[in-house]
Amino acid sequence: LATLVRCSVSVSSPSPLKSNTAETVSVTALPGAEVHVQAHYARIETHSGQAPPSSGTISFLFASNHVPVGVTVTVTATAQWVGKPINCSPASFTPVA
């Protein structure tokens, strides 16, 4: 039985243009792990959950056009395999003009 020892979060662009409507967030974990992702905005928090495909990497789209320029969005995730959750390495993005 495989053991989930680490996972990571990445964003498609750490400095997306304000005019972009969404940011792609990818989580890499053990294939089949349950993943929960949160984007922490100044006022808004978005939640998504999904099991990664056999590759172990799953991507989510988070709306970003309502995030003010210069406000950093921290993206965190947890992955769970056989009832044992771990925190993934976080990522962030900050919209620019």
C-alpha positions in Angstrom: 0.0 0.0 0.0 1.4 3.4 -1.0 2.1 6.1 1.6 1.2 9.7 1.0 4.2 11.6 2.2 4.0 14.9 0.4 2.0 17.0 -1.9 2.4 20.5 -3.5 0.3 23.3 -4.9 1.2 25.3 -8.0 -0.4 28.2 -9.8 -0.3 28.9 -13.6 1.0 32.4 -13.0 2.2 34.0 -9.7 1.4 37.4 -11.2 -1.7 37.1 -13.5 -3.1 40.2 -15.2 -6.2 41.7 -13.5 -8.1 41.2 -16.8 -7.6 37.4 -16.5 -10.9 35.7 -15.3 -9.4 32.6 -13.7 -6.2 31.2 -12.3 -5.3 27.5 -12.7 -4.3 25.9 -9.5 -2.7 22.4 -9.7 -2.2 20.0 -6.8 0.2 17.1 -7.1 -0.3 14.2 -4.6 -0.5 10.4 -4.6 -2.8 9.1 -7.4 -6.2 8.5 -5.9 -5.7 10.8 -2.9 -8.6 13.0 -1.9 -7.7 16.7 -2.3 -9.3 19.8 -0.8 -8.2 23.2 -2.0 -8.8 26.6 -0.6 -8.0 30.0 -2.1 -7.7 32.6 0.7 -8.7 36.1 -0.6 -9.0 39.3 1.4 -12.8 38.6 1.8 -13.6 35.4 -0.1 -12.6 31.8 0.4 -13.3 29.2 -2.3 -13.4 25.5 -1.6 -13.0 22.6 -4.1 -12.5 18.9 -3.6 -11.5 16.2 -6.1 -9.6 13.0 -6.4 -6.6 13.2 -8.7 -6.5 11.1 -11.8 -3.9 8.3 -12.2 -1.2 10.9 -12.8 -1.6 12.3 -9.2 -2.0 15.9 -10.5 -5.4 17.7 -10.7 -6.1 21.2 -11.7 -8.8 23.6 -10.6 -9.9 27.0 -11.9 -10.4 29.8 -9.4 -12.0 33.0 -10.4 -9.5 35.8 -10.0 -11.0 38.8 -11.8 -12.7 40.0 -8.6 -9.4 40.0 -6.6 -8.0 43.6 -6.4 -4.6 44.3 -8.0 -1.9 43.8 -5.4 -3.9 41.5 -3.1 -2.1 38.2 -2.6 -4.2 35.1 -2.8 -2.8 32.2 -0.8 -3.8 28.7 -2.0 -3.6 25.9 0.4 -4.5 22.2 0.1 -4.7 19.1 2.0 -4.5 15.6 0.6 -5.8 12.5 2.3 -4.9 8.9 1.6 -6.3 6.0 3.6 -7.7 8.4 6.2 -4.4 10.1 6.8 -4.4 13.8 5.8 -1.3 15.9 5.1 -0.9 19.6 4.4 0.4 20.4 0.9 3.1 23.0 0.3 1.1 26.2 -0.4 1.4 28.6 -3.4 0.1 32.1 -4.1 -0.7 34.6 -6.8 -1.1 38.4 -6.8 -3.0 40.1 -9.7 -1.2 42.9 -11.5 -2.5 45.8 -13.6 
